[in-house]
Amino acid sequence: MAVIVQKYGGTSVGTVERIEHVADKVLATRAQGNQVIVVVSAMSGETNRLLGLATEIMGPAPHGPELDVLLSTGEQVTIALLTMALKKRGCKAVSRTGWQLEIKTDQASNKARIESINTDLIQDDLATDAVIVVAGFQGIDQDGSITTLGRGGSDTTAVAIAAAIAAQECQIYTDVDGVYTTDPRVEPDARRLEHITFEEMLEMASLGSKVLQIRAVEFAGKYKVPLRVLSTFEDGPGTLITTEENQMEQAKIAGIAFNRDEAQLTVKGVPDQPGIAAKILGPISRANIEIDMIVQNVAWDNTANFTFTVHRNDYQRALDILQTTSDKLGANTVSGDDNIVKLSIVGVGMRSHAGIASQMFEALADEGINIRMISTSEIKISVVVDEKYLELGVRCLHDVFGLSGNNADNK
């Protein structure tokens, strides 16, 4: 008998009526001859409510082990209610917290990482043919203290359990019916992908796609856990995320990703000498600001111009730090712009197809879209453009690479 791990997010369990609906979906999966482990998030809005309570007491940015204890209660409410709903339907079910299943994590409060899972209790519960309802997002550290995995951590819980017990599939239920070639709100002709590789999904997630948590995709790829993204509210096959080796012909481009949360910083006229990049970026990194794309070039007078991007929320802080650094280095000017976006094309098929970059650049040029920065990898090409061109850029790239439902290669 196959074991299926299903994860339902906050929207899927946001009301009692929706929890009842999830119970029906779980029973339908069991009726197909499967054993089911269900991982659930807190009801939608509950984690924010709990954070609000903590903020009232601790002030902005609450943190520490007590916050873990507080936030973990949200998922415990959901597992209790869903287990009740299953039992009401005559289904044998048990609710399990992270500490009961011994989901061991490191000691990083509010952003812990899973290190191991004791599968003994899971196997004992499966032996009784019970549905196991697991609180996602939580675990315990080596001292037995409750930890939480950070935003979206229930996805990681589900994948980790699926990996630990070698489940046939890990199904992530959400409010969309799969992974699309791009955001349908920007491009109405966006098409649901039948399948996508872990590599492609990881790139899409890191570039702004909010369908899956990045850590969950990394975990699934590492342990080769087949992932399927499905809608809680609509029937359908969803999107299967698996290894490249399992696919036959690979389309050149899987999708178009974009990120609005970008800001660009430039320092001009710094000395062109070894170590200058470290002197510029070191203070930014030490302030715990993530740096994304970087471009450095040398001017005619043997000085260098240095441009990089950060998250838009970090823009002003990074600009202040860069100004202080540039004064020490004797730079000519410092400038910034937080009205930019990043557009990216993603696809493992790019490895075996030449000319993808030039095709992308020509398409943007034909629409009068100027490229500010370029970054490439084996399966991704990203460009920075003015924010006003985001939708036009997405649509023209979606069209030029034939990703609409009518003319796209099947994936």
Sequence and secondary structure as in RCSB ss.txt:
>XXXX:A:sequence
MAVIVQKYGGTSVGTVERIEHVADKVLATRAQGNQVIVVVSAMSGETNRLLGLATEIMGPAPHGPELDVLLSTGE
QVTIALLTMALKKRGCKAVSRTGWQLEIKTDQASNKARIESINTDLIQDDLATDAVIVVAGFQGIDQDGSITTLG
RGGSDTTAVAIAAAIAAQECQIYTDVDGVYTTDPRVEPDARRLEHITFEEMLEMASLGSKVLQIRAVEFAGKYKV
PLRVLSTFEDGPGTLITTEENQMEQAKIAGIAFNRDEAQLTVKGVPDQPGIAAKILGPISRANIEIDMIVQNVAW
DNTANFTFTVHRNDYQRALDILQTTSDKLGANTVSGDDNIVKLSIVGVGMRSHAGIASQMFEALADEGINIRMIS
TSEIKISVVVDEKYLELGVRCLHDVFGLSGNNADNK
>XXXX:A:secstr
  EEEEEE TTTTSSHHHHHHHHHHHHHHHHTT EEEEEE   TTHHHHHHHHHHHHH SS  SHHHHHHHHHHH
HHHHHHHHHHHHHTT  EEEE TTTTTEEE S TTS  EEEE  HHHHHHHHTT EEEEETTEEE TTS EEE  
TTHHHHHHHHHHHHTT SEEEEEESSSS BSS TTT TT  B SEEEHHHHHHHHHTT  SS HHHHHHHHHHT 
 EEEEESSS S  EEEE GGG SS  S  EEEEEEEEEEEEEEEEE  TTHHHHHHHHHHHTT  EEEEEEEE T
TSEEEEEEEEEGGGHHHHHHHHHHHHHHHT SEEEEEEEEEEEEEE GGGGG TTHHHHHHHHHHHTT    EEE
EETTEEEEEEEGGGHHHHHHHHHHHTT STTT    
